[in-house]
């Protein structure tokens, strides 16, 4: 299985001169970005998204800073001092602009906020200095605001960057071309296959931009922002794409009591405890100045368990959270507590996949407690649910060997080999456990896209 594990952030800074080699190019980039947001169809990898996907890492880093400035100016067009505190920063740097850039940024912010025809912007000759596309953007945003859709461009921008991040590949990391942009985040991602670090890439700046923009959406507790985090976090889980810890950290900062986000965060930490990831962490060749955002297996399992408990506090009938809590307890050697949680999950499971996992994990817990007959029955139940799955027969073999039944152990393993030959691609939910938690991500994404698309254009 291919997994993507993020490493921690390094914050870079440079002089204003290094950042602003071409004042006009910087403003052209911001203007082009706003137009791509306007034309993008949420949920599609359309031409605007394709064009954004071709932007270089350095261009996106510069945009990640300027996008924050635009969002601040959309609130207050007269603002002149810009800073932004990234996660982990003590002293946020000041974002520098020339006077000409600052004036142009104000005009663009007026159009993005739908107020270019209001007094505070008209005084700046905005209508004469904005082209037809930007004026149309202003009118669309103004109409959306009248219909109660606040922060129209911020929401659509977050969807655009998510669509690009979910549809395009990462850039190979090259320390020699890492952009030096005041206030920007430079992140790298380690790709893991079979417990080995196979490649290192730049982290997806698109996610950073989207999160920073949604942080400015009002009011707090916005349902679209919540759904955006739920859907994108589920997509990351379903695609074994653990881009960075910041995604769910920011989600829980905004929505600390949401059971789905607590559950998905627990799943991510549970995945990080996997032996394959832990082995890769120990041997990973991490670029100088970076550190891995993965703790020891014990620490990850404890954190996962705590998050699953918090999810159950908010939603006691969350069967899968209880199932995974039981598994983390089992992995920590607390078989009796694990069995209690897993028995409850086993009794409440209402679909074959959850029933299969519950039977396998509870069987392991019963076996650890010495209840071998109960374990055998549970493994048989799992096999009946998924007849082509190999894992129940492996468990049967180990159980037979423990009982001293060498013939039974050998027969169970022969069945494993038969199934492996008949289904070389695998037909066992055991192998997709890590990504199963995000299996309903497309439904959430569809709902999110409909919510955004419902705004009149």
N, C-alpha and C positions, 0 to 999 in steps of 0.2 A: 504494500500500500504506500502511496505517495502522500507525504505530509509536508506542510509548510509551517515552519516555526519561526516566529519573529525574534529578533534580538533587540536589545534596548536602544534607546534613542541617544544620539549625540547631537548637541546643539551647536551650530556653527555661526560664526560672525565674521564680518569683513567691513571694510571701510565703505562709505557711501559711494566713493568714486568707483570702487570695484563693482558695486552692485549696479550702478547707473551708467554703464558705458554708453548707452544710447537711450536718452530720455524718451524720445518719440516711440521707440520700439516697445518700451515698457507699457506705455499707454495704449498703443495699438493692440498689444496682447490682452490687456484688460477688456478693451472694447470688443475684440473678437470673441473672448470668452462669454461676455454677456449675450452676444448674438447667438452663440451656439446654445446657450441655455434656452433662449426664446424659441428656437427652432426645433429643439430636441423633443422627440416623442418618448415620454417616460416608459421604461420597460423594453425599449428597442435599442439595438446596436446599429443605429441609423447613421446617416452621413455626418451629422454634428458629433456624434459619439466617436465615429471613426477618425474624424479630424482631431478630436481631443486626444485620442489614443496615440496619435503620432507626435504629440508634443514631447520634447525631450525632458529628461529628469530635471535638468537645470531650469528649464522654462516653467515646469510645474512647481518647483520649489519657490521661484519668484512669485508665481501666481498665488501660492498658498499664503503668502504674506499680503499681497495686494487685495486678495479676496476678503481678508479680514478687515482691511481698511475700508473697502467698499461697504461692507455690512455695518461698520460703525458710522460711516457717513450717511447711510440710509436712515439712521436714527437721528443724527444731528449733523446737518450739512455744514455747520460753522466750526466743527471740531478741527483742530490743527495739530494736536499731539497724539501720536499713535503708538501704542505698545500692546503686546499680547503675551500673556504668560502661558507657555506650553507646559504640559505635564512634566514635573521634575525640575523646572526652572525656579531659581530663587529670585533673580533680578531680571525681569523682562526687559529686553533691549528696546530702544526707541527705533521706530521704523522711519527712515529718512526719505524725504521727498523734496524735489526742487519746487520752487513756487509755481512754475508752469505745470508740473505734474499734479500738484495739489489742486490747482484750479480745474484742470481737466477731470481729475478724479471726482471732484464735487459734481460736475455736470453729469458724469456717468452715473453717479450715485443717485442723483435726482431722477433720472430716467428709470433706473432700476427700482426705485421706491414708488414710481408712479406719481411723482409730484413736480415734474419738470414744468408744468403749467401753473404751479402755485407761486405765490408772491416771492417766497424766499429763494426760489430757483430762477424765476423769470428775471429777477433783478440781475442775474448773472448772464443774461443773454443766452439762456440754455436753448431756446427754440431755434435761434439762428445758428447755433454751433453743433446741433445734433442732426444726424442724417435721418432719412426716412425710416430706416429700420429701428433706430433708437427711439424715434418719436412713436412708432408703432408699439414698441416695447412699453413705453411710458403709458400709452392708452390701455394696453392689455392689463398691465399691473393695476392701473387706476380702477378699471372695471372689476377686476378680481377683488380689490379691496372693498369696493362698494357692495359686493356680494358676501362680505364677511371673511374673505380669504386673505388674512394678513400674511405678510412676508412671502408673497408669491414667488419671487425670484430666488429667495434663499432655499425654499423647498424644492423647486425645480432644479436648482443647481446641485443640491445634495443627491437628487435622483440621477442627474446626468453623470456625476462622478461615480456613483455606485454602479451605474450601468457600464461605464467604461472599465472600472476595476473588475467587474464580474465577467467581462467579455474579452479582455485583452491580456496578453502575457507580460511578465515583468521584464525589466531591463537588467542585464548582467551587471553586477557590481564592479565598479572600477574606481578605486580611491583617487586616481589621477583626475577624474572628471567630476568628482563630487562637488556640487555647487556650494559656493560660499555666499550665502544669502542671510542677511540679518533677520533673525526671528524665525528662520525656517528649520524644519526638522529633517535630519538626515538619518535614515533608518535602513538597515539591511535585513534580509530575510534568508534564513538557512533552509534549503530544501533537503528533505530526508526521504530516503528509500531504503527499506529493509535495514533500518538502524544505522545507515551511513549518510554522512553529509555529502550530497552529490553536487551541489552548486550553491553559489551565493549571489543574491540579486539585491537591487535596490528595493526598499519597501515601497508599497503603493502609496504615493503622495495623494492620489485621488481620495482615499479614505480619510486622510488627514484634513483635506480641504472640506469634504462633506461634513465631517464632525464639527469643525470649527464654525461652519455656517449654521448648522442646526443649533449650536449653542446660543446663537443670537435670536432664534425664533421665539416669539412670544405668543401666548402666555406660557408660563411654566406648566409642565404636564400636558403638553400638546399631544392629542391622539395621533396625528400624522407622524410626529417625531418618534413617539413610542413605537408605532407600527414599523417605521423605517428601521429602527434598531432591532426590533424583533425579527423582521424579515431578513435583513442583511446578516445578522449574527447566525440565524438558522442556515442561511446559504453558506456561510463560512464553515459551519459544522458539517453540513451535508457534503461539501466539496473537499473536506480534509484541508481546509485553507485557514490555518490559524495565523492570520496575518499579523496581528499584534495584540498584546494585552490591553492596549489603550482603548480598543473598540468597546469591549464590554465594561471596562472601567468607567469610561465616559457614560455609557448607557446607564450603569447603575448609579452614577453620580446624579443623573437627571431623574431616574426612576428607581430609587433604591428598594422599593417594595414590590416591584413587578415580578410575579412568580416565574414567568417565562424567561425573563432575562437572568434571574437568579439561577434557574435550572440550566440554561445554556452556558452560563459562566462556570457552573459546577462541572458540566460536561467537558469544557475546555481543560480545566485543571485535571480532571480525571484522565483525559487523553494524554496530557503532559507527563503523567506518572507511568505511562506505558514503558516497558523495558526497551523497545526499539528507540523511543525518543530519548530516554535516559542514557542509553549507550551512545547515541549520536552526540548528545550534549557533552559527554565525557571526552569524545574524540574530535569534536568540531574544531575546525581551523577558523577562529573568529578574527576578523580584521582588527588591527590595533585601535584601541579607543572604544571598543564596543564590548558589551557583555550580554550573555544569553538571558532572556526573560523566562527561564524555566528553572524551577527549584528542584530539590531532591524529590524522589518518588514519595517519601513519607510526607514531606511538606505539601506536595501537590494533592495527595489523597486527603490529608486533613482539611485543606482548604476546600476541596471539592465537597467533602462531607458536610462542612459547615454551610456551604451555599445550598446544598440540597435540603438541609434542615430549614434554612430560611425560606426556601420555596414552599416547603410543606407547611410552615407556619402560616403562610399567606394562602395556600391552597391545599388543604389536607387531603383532598381526593386526587392529587397529582400522582398517578400510579407510577409513572416512569421516574419521577424524582425519588419516590420511595424505593423503587427497584435499584436505582443507581446508588442511593444511600446505602442500601444493604450490601451492594457489591463493594463499595469503598470500605465498609466495616470489615467485610470478609478479607479483602486484600491487606488490611491492617492487622489481621490475626484475631479479630473480635467476632468469632464465629457465632456465639450465642446471641449477641445483639443483632448480628447480620441476619440470622435465621428468623428472628422476630419480625424484622422489617420485610424480609423477603416472603414470609408466609402471608403477610398482609397484602403485599404486591401481587403474589400468586393468586390470592383469592379475589382480587379486584380487577385483574387484567381482563380486557375485553376484546383483544385482537390477537391473532396468532403470533405475531412477532413478539409482542410483550410477554405473552404466555410462554414462548420458547425461552426467552432470556430468563424469565422468572424460574422456570423449571430447571434450567442449567445451573443458575447461581444458587438456588435453594438446594438443589441436589448436592452441590459442592459444600454448602454450609452443613447440611445434614451429615454428609460424609465426615466432615471435620469434627462433628459432635459424636461420631460413632454410630449414627443411625443409618446403617448401611442398607437395610431393606427399603427405607424411605427414599434414600438416595437413588437406589436402582429403579424404583418406580418413577421417580421424577425424570431420570435420564430417558426412560422408555417413553414417557409422555412427550418429551422434547423431540425424540426420534419420530413419533407418530405425527407430530405437527409438521415436521419438515423431513420427510422420508429420505431425501437425498443428502441430508446434512451429515458430515463426517464426525463432527465434534461429539455428539452423544455416544457414538461407538468408541471413540477414544476414551471418553469418561468411563464407559462400561468396561473397557479393557483394563484401565487402571484399577477400577473397583474389584474386578475379578482377580487381578494379581494380588491385591491387598488381602483378599480372602483365601489366597492360596490356590485358586482355580486357574492353573496354567492353561488348560485347554480352552476354557471360556475366554481368557485374555487373548489367546492367539486367534480364536474364531472372530472376536470383535475387531481385531486389527485387520484380519483378512477382509472383513466387510468394509473397513476404511479404505483399503487399497482398491477394492472393487468400485466403490463410489468415486474415488479419485480418478480412476480410469474412465468411468462412464460420464463424469461431469468435470472435465479438466478445468473449465472456467470457474468452478466453484458454485455450489448451490447451498450455502450454509450461512445463515444470518450471523454466525459467530464472527465471520471475517469483516462484517460491515458494522459491528457494534459501535465503533467510534463515530461513524458518520450518521448512524440511524436517528440520532436525536434531532437532526435537521431535516428529516425526510419530508416534512410538510412545508418546506420553505417556499415552494412555488405558489402555493395557495396564498400565503401571506404577501408575497411579491405581487400577485395579481390584484389583491385587494388594495395594496398600496398604490399601484399604478392607476387603478380606477378612481381612487380618492383624489389623486393629483389631476388626472385627466378630466375630472368632473368640473374643474374651474372653467368658466366660459372664456373663449379666446376671441 
